Amino acid sequence: MGKTILVVEDSPTELSLIKQAIQTKNYNLIYAVDGEEAIAKATKDLPDLILLDVVLPKKNGFQVCRQLKTAAQTKNIKIIMLTSKNQESDKFWGMKQGADEYLTKPFKGDDLLKAIAKFI
C-alpha cells in the first residue's frame, strides 16, 4: 500500500474534488472533518502527509497546524494547507504555524499532485 495522507476537510464537495485529483495515485487516504478529529487521527495514525483546510469546526487549521508541529510525536509530519483563504496574511500565518506548503482553492489537480510529490 502507498503512503498515507490525512485529508482534513469539512465540505463534502471539496473532499470529492480532492479525492478526484489524487485518485490515480496509490495513496491510502484517511479523513477528518474538524480540527479536533484531525489532531486525534494524526496522533493515532501518524500519516506521511496532511492536507489541511483552514476553515474548520472546533479548531481552525492554523491551530491544528501549530499543535501538530509543536508535539514531539507529530512535528515531522508534512502539512499542506489547502484552503480558500487566499490573502497574503493567511499564507503568512499558515507558514508561521509550521505549514510546509500553502495552496489555495480552487486548485488544479496537477498543482496538488506536484505539492504532494515534494513531500512523499
C-alpha positions, 0 to 999 in steps of 0.5 A, spaced: 500 500 500 502 507 498 503 512 503 498 515 507 495 522 507 490 525 512 485 529 508 482 534 513 476 537 510 469 539 512 465 540 505 463 534 502 464 537 495 471 539 496 473 532 499 470 529 492 474 534 488 480 532 492 479 525 492 478 526 484 485 529 483 489 524 487 485 518 485 490 515 480 495 515 485 496 509 490 495 513 496 491 510 502 487 516 504 484 517 511 479 523 513 477 528 518 472 533 518 474 538 524 480 540 527 479 536 533 478 529 529 484 531 525 489 532 531 486 525 534 487 521 527 494 524 526 496 522 533 493 515 532 495 514 525 501 518 524 500 519 516 506 521 511 502 527 509 496 532 511 492 536 507 489 541 511 483 546 510 483 552 514 476 553 515 474 548 520 469 546 526 472 546 533 479 548 531 481 552 525 487 549 521 492 554 523 491 551 530 491 544 528 497 546 524 501 549 530 499 543 535 501 538 530 508 541 529 509 543 536 508 535 539 514 531 539 510 525 536 507 529 530 512 535 528 515 531 522 509 530 519 508 534 512 502 539 512 499 542 506 494 547 507 489 547 502 484 552 503 480 558 500 483 563 504 487 566 499 490 573 502 497 574 503 496 574 511 493 567 511 499 564 507 503 568 512 500 565 518 499 558 515 507 558 514 508 561 521 504 555 524 509 550 521 505 549 514 510 546 509 506 548 503 500 553 502 495 552 496 489 555 495 482 553 492 480 552 487 486 548 485 488 544 479 489 537 480 496 537 477 498 543 482 496 538 488 499 532 485 506 536 484 505 539 492 504 532 494 510 529 490 515 534 494 513 531 500 512 523 499 
